[in-house]
Amino acid sequence: MLLAAPLRGCRHGHRAFLPLSLPTVVKATSPLAATSFPHFKRFYADPAHDARVEAIRNIGIIAHVDAGKTTTTERMLYYSGLSRHLGNVQDGNTMTDFLPMERERGITIQSAAVTFLWPPQQSLAPGQQPKSINLIDTPGHQDFRYEVDRCLPILDGAVCILDAVKGVETHTERVWESAQLSKIPRLIFVNKLDRDGASFKRSCLEVASRLRTYPLICQIPWWNKDEFVGVIDIINLIGMKFSSTGQMSLVSEETIGKENPTLRAEMDKARLSLIETLSEYDDAVMEEFLELEKDVPTSSIKKAIRKLIMDGEAKFSPIFAGASLKNIGVQPLLDGVIDYLPSPLDRPEVEVIQGKKAMPLSKLLTLQDKKKKNHGHQANHQSPITTIGHVFKVVDDPRRGMMSFVRVYHGALNRSNHLYNSNMNAFEKAQALLHVSAKDYQDIQHLSTGQIGALTGLKQARTGDTLLTFPGSHNLKAPEQFRAVHIKTLDTPPAVAFISIEPYTKTASEKIEEALSKLSREDPSIRWSKDEKTDQLILSGMGLLHLEIAQHRLLTHYKIDRDTAIWGDIEVEYSECLLSPVPPHRAVFDRPMRGENGKAACTATLVPVEDHHRHESILESCVERDGNIIHIAIPLPEGTEDHDSLPFDAELVRQQLLNGVIAGLSRGPRRNCPVRKTHVTITFDPETDFFGNMTTGGHITNAALQAVRACLKEAHANSAMGILEPFTNVTIHCPEEASHAIQHDLVSARGGAVLEVRRPEESEADAAFISEGGGIDLSRVYVPPDPYESVQSLRDPKKSVVRMLEIVGKAPLKDMMKYDSQLRSMTGGRHSLQLDPGEFELVTGPREKMLG
């Protein structure tokens, strides 16, 4: 495998490439063991190098699932010299997908950070230094969208990867919108051009029509008939051809002209189109274009592209081509990251919030400095805040415990600092400060502005917290005016899926609760709650896959024994309900318990919740549990004034009766499913149901259980037990041409109902975007032809805007848990699906017969 080294003095001042051997990496027990960190140690330990914030690139890889994010990342690490082997997702040996579940499923589950240098030192002229790239590989599955969203705000740039076969997909648009909110400059890498059905042309046009960004095509694919063999750099006018083993060779424009005149002409056409586009928005390029036409210098083109994308509005996006799995196009993509994406110094200043007022950090510091001057501290020019950082991720590492990933926005974070957490209003001190590369870590002494690292030993830090240090903070007292300073955090989205956990013992419950607390601290989109009376734990998340991963992590990482609790099925359970009232049933329980005789009785009356009439009595209580309403009535005997005069503890008996009712409703007679929507009245008459010392707590509980089950048994015998299933409220955004098929499928195949179909009103942002020229005329977008004629053109103006509809309805949650993949086949990936918890509804008709 060869790398690319710069060749000086080429035409138009551009940089060409020469083959260069990979840098030597010291062999260690892991690809990132301490002995293979020497260049990072120099980078973090050298204050002069630390000061070069402009040499840092904090970037993320964003895309739809299976677009090739992790494969592209692996090639970047290999060509940079950080990795000694090319990891593949299929082989389960990638550096960034290191969790067992990631390697088993072949997808990215949690974002992974890794740092490397580019270009390699051997390819640079004497005196030049490589740039440091802090790269975050993010998940592509929609269940982990929050994982992507919480990482984006700390990035300075992003590479959006497209599958050339599928084009712009659903999650691509979602993460693009998230990057748009953070105003992150982006490059686009059209990947998988080696696959059958790949279309660079269609992908670029979908970038314009669906992502609403004008494609600045910096490379065009190099086809040998139908085979993708390399890329053409139209800015530098040079070809890069890759062999089947991944070896790259450079081909001059003259050679290309002799061997393939058509391709040579396309190179000139592509370069001229790019220059014409840039000249419309850059006066310097316009002047050079009028004088030199297509021979505008490379440096001017790159400067203009960088200028156009730097604001993060994504009105323009540079386009690169390649096939990462075939090792094609990754090195020039890395050059594009260095040439076009910003350093921390190029980005707008971080906005901080002081109380309820938002302002740039420099303004906050200036205001406080002025305040000090007014108090006679004119000689003190020391900044009131020495460091400000943002915790964007918390990970429980099996070796180092809780690690807080932090981006430094101001000052330098030292391992000896006392850190003030403004969100928690508490000081903490880290045990260690680490440079992170996937699952491997290197101890460092400090992090400078713009750098990303991890802190260990922080017991309170959570995702989204702001960390500050102050001059002389050894007294652990934060200045009053800075106690409420924080960086804005991301709102956690609502959960759409649930799983119940019922521990058998108190010890098991405590262990599971501790694990759930750590799990939710790692991922705030995982939430849990506990029913204090039943000790049932409810774990909620963003979808089926999200909860599967959470459950797996509880069992493997946190060592929870599956046999210590009842784990509900992520697939939704059905419930049962009464269809008509049941007459009172009196139960007498007089069996020996634990070798002791005893006796207790009570009367149960069950009616559907909709039909019940609440009765009032002195010692009547009402409890709502799992959709049921439970009344415990203990009538006072004649002549008794209050419950204190009874021969037993009324509150204790009430709880014992409640436990029996809950146990009786836990399994219905029809499907052994929980009973819901039932009003239960338990009457315990002191005169007829209490038998003195013979009435124990166990007998009371079992009497209530038997009375409830007798009522349910009679209802089932009279065909008065129905089946309930939880529904979810559904909102689907889809193309108009797919709406009829979706509505039919939702009603006929899924047992749901369509409540409303409407056309979403154009948002103010979209209206402004179009009025300001954001609407892109596809007829003006240059795209090179594909090597075959069957590619459907998207230049038709009628297809440049997809008419969207919003379908609002409800459907059984069980049939909607995996519905997104079904929608993808009906909409071609052009949809969004939102699920919100609904109510339990009665199953009727053919669906009930199917369930039995």
Helices and strands as residue ranges (DSSP letters): E 3-7, G 11-13, E 16-20, G 34-36, H 38-45, H 47-50, G 53-55, E 56-63, H 69-80, H 100-105, E 112-118, G 121-123, E 131-137, G 142-144, H 145-151, G 152-154, E 157-163, H 170-181, E 186-191, H 200-210, E 214-217, E 219-224, E 227-233, E 238-242, E 248-252, H 253-259, H 261-279, H 283-292, G 293-295, H 298-309, E 316-321, G 324-326, H 330-340, G 344-346, E 351-354, E 357-360, H 361-374, E 387-397, E 401-411, E 413-414, E 418-421, E 426-429, E 432-437, E 440-443, E 446-447, E 452-456, E 466-469, G 473-475, G 480-482, E 485-487, E 497-503, H 506-522, E 527-530, E 537-541, H 544-556, G 562-564, E 565-567, E 575-578, E 582-589, E 600-608, G 609-611, E 621-625, E 628-633, G 643-645, H 650-665, E 678-683, G 692-694, H 697-717, E 721-735, H 736-744, I 745-749, E 753-758, H 764-771, G 778-780, G 797-799, E 804-812, H 813-816, H 819-827, E 832-842, H 845-851
